[in-house]
Amino acid sequence: MSSVLRPDVDDLRIIGFYLGKVLGGLGVVMLAPVPVALALGEWNAAAALGLGAGISLSVRWLADAHLETRRTLSWAHGMVIVALAWIVGSAFAAIPMHVSGRFTSALGAYFEATSALTTTGMSVIHDLDHLETSMGLYRHLLQLAGGLGIIIVILALFSAGGSRVGTLYVSEARDERILPNVLRTSRFIARVTAAFLVASLVALVPALLNAGFAPLRALEHAVALFASSFSTGGFSLMQASMAYYHSAWVELFVMLLMFAGMLSFALHHALWSRDLREFVDHLETRTLALTGTGLLVLLSLGLVREGTYGDLAALVRKGLFTLLSAVSSTGHQVNSGETYLTDWGVLAPAAIVGAMAIGGMASSTAGGVKALRVALAFKGVVHDIRRFLLPESAVVVTSYHVGRRRILRPETARAATTVLLLFVLSFLLGTMTALITSDVDLTEALFEGVSIGANIGISIGVVEPAMSPTLQAVYIVQMILGRLEFVAVLVLFGYLLSFRRGSRVLGRVSR
Amino acid sequence: MSVEHSDERDGVPDGAQDGVQTSHRRSDRAAGRTGTSGTERTRVQDRRRVRWPLLGVAGLLGILLALTSVLDRSAPSLPSSTEAVADLPQPLLDEPVRCTRSDERASVDDVRRVLRPEGRITSAIVSACPRLLAGRDVVYVGEVVGDVLRRDGGAWVQVNDDAYALELGPFGAHREPLGFSSGLTVWLPDGLHEGLGAPGRHGRRGDVVRIEGLLLRTDPADGGGITVRARALEVLAPSTAVDEPLNVPLVVAALAAGLLAFLSWGWARLRARRRAL
């Protein structure tokens, strides 16, 4: 007999302490664009960002002063802190957005902040094309922070290290430690990010200059493109998204960044260590190569059948970019969202939906079900079929390569299938809500439901500033569930429930 | 990880569970409270202790929401940031007509029959039915925004025809939420783009231009994008700076938040120093 523990004041103290650190990190993100705002005379934007930063940093230091504790984080604490980091963190991140007035309501500002932090990249902002430079920078920095994981950012900046912070790392749906020490892992992630930032600037600034941008605008757009592509977030400085640049080189470099963002940091480490064998053998590399090729064929067939593009070059450029944008979960668009419905036929958008649902690699900045889970669920099904077909005495062993050769255990396959099913439920929730609350057809509702639930950001036009608050709220839930891959949020619900129904004594926790 | 659930629901009172599991980290609080009435009393006290911090957090979030709502509403706003563009040609259609499926292409011809002669295209009409006007001469009116990307014997420009461009001007001076920015890509050959002023960005409405040209559904020069290849350009309203009024209450609130953060930092350092002693 065991029971769920009813949290007490000490539990709240430890949760509040770490949540304060997360909010302090967000405060720094808000503070970063303030010099830009002051330099450009964007006084209202500077005040909005300063207000958000001041409040967030106050909470962080008050938490430091009053809630500091030496108690060890439990797994439940880690899960709850991570879930709250996204839920409460989005509320604080929305402060500058709400006071800017560019959102229909506070819920709209919260939607935008959640979309940024979960790297979904859907937007409900009014008049993006006249937005302040500093606010544009803030939206992109928020995505980068969300993509790399708020927790990782905070760890790298503030944490004293040690084993207890590892709990936060694992809770944040990053269950693959690259290096033995979590702090070293977060430093490795920061190093990889810095390297890609430098490489992006070296490649993108000349490409943008060549495309006709003035030097400062080229730098601004290069930084924004790096932040939104490597984080697989997908925000853009202009409403036209990637179609604004009219440059094959810019699109090519952004595709490389999206591809890099889609790779797990473990594979980055393998590539960093020149372990190409690991890259080739990795289950996710193979899964993505296989599914990507299949979906590209489907997408091309759809576009050819519909006669969307007259020449092969255009078909490949638009098709390949959109597919990579979908599978990497970035959400950059090379054409207006409505044209997926009005000019791409049926098969091509279906292939995009498939790519969005699968998503990128586990332990990367990408969203979606993740190639690893799709592959493990598939292998689990094949394993069961083989078991039924072979004699009862036969021992069926299924293996896969992730870091090393592993035996597929039933609980691993079951866990992958469970999360996959939860994603499907989330997609259905978004789809049904859109059908109920908006004047859209099934194609639109499904496309948007999958795009939101998998944190992709390619929009067919359902998400707009005037959409219903109910749909907005459901999409917010979908984004958070998708980003945290359900477990942390479900644990948070269990935790909240245990305030009323839990026992005062420690429950037996089995792993 | 799994956590097994049970409580009074399993028929075991809390007190009994306490007796079994007092060796855990809350044994100090649970010790000596194995009686049911004592347990109930402690439970109520525990709930009260937990309730206040939770209510405090909820209250903080509520205050934040109220504060930001007040600051949003207190922002000064003009009825419009620029004058509306006069003498705009009527759109080709009052409402965009969407072409969604291959088998509905016949409807494209039906829609063509009801197009308003001499009307202008809009980005909404083109996105809703790209095939409707593909390869035809069109008239398009909108504001040049972002950048003028000069290269290869001309310039790419983004020309928006949303309500910010043609009616109220950029968001900021006015705070009327009118939806997404929207527009079309226009290619201006050399000879047409040289006279353009600064494009629209924050604090500026770009030139509002009337363009005559050819609408391409898949322009090979733009990698298959929808473009208007301009032949003629007329500036209907020149680029103008738009001053955004300073939101004084917001500035005051930001300074107060900065002061609060500074004091909190000082307080945290003081507490840490005391703890160290």
Interface residues (C-beta under 8 A of the other chain):
Chain A: M1 S2 S3 V4 R6 P7 D8 V9 L12 G16 G27 E42 W43 N44 A46 A47 A48 G50 L51 A53 G54 I55 L57 S58 V59 R60 W61 L62 D64 A65 H66 E68 W75 A76 V88 A91 F92 I95 H98 V99 S100 G101 R102 F103 T104 A106 A109 I125 H126 D127 L128 D129 H130 L131 E132 T133 N210 A211 G212 F213 A214 R217 M238 Q239 A240 A243 Y244 H246 A248 E251 E306 T308 Y309 G310 D311 A313 A314 L315 R317 K318 V334 N335 S336 E338 T339 L341 T342 D343 G345 V346 D441 E464 P465 A466 G494 F499 R501 G502 S503 R504 V505 L506 G507 R508 V509 S510 R511
Chain B: M1 S2 V3 E4 H5 S6 D7 D10 V12 D14 Q17 D18 V20 Q21 T22 H24 R25 R26 R29 A30 T39 T42 R43 D46 R47 R49 V50 P53 L54 V57 L60 L61 L64 L65 T68 S69 L71 D72 A75 R98 C99 T100 R101 S102 S123 S127 A128 C129 P130 R131 V145 G146 D147 V148 L149 R150 R151 A155 W156 Q158 N160 D162 Y164 P170 F171 G172 R175 P177 L178 G179 F180 S181 S182 G183 T185 G200 R201 H202 G203 R204 R217 T218 P220 D222 G223 G224 G225 I226 E244 L246 N247 L250 V251 A253 A254 L255 A256 A257 G258 L259 L260 A261 S264 W265 W267 A268 L270 R271 A272 R275
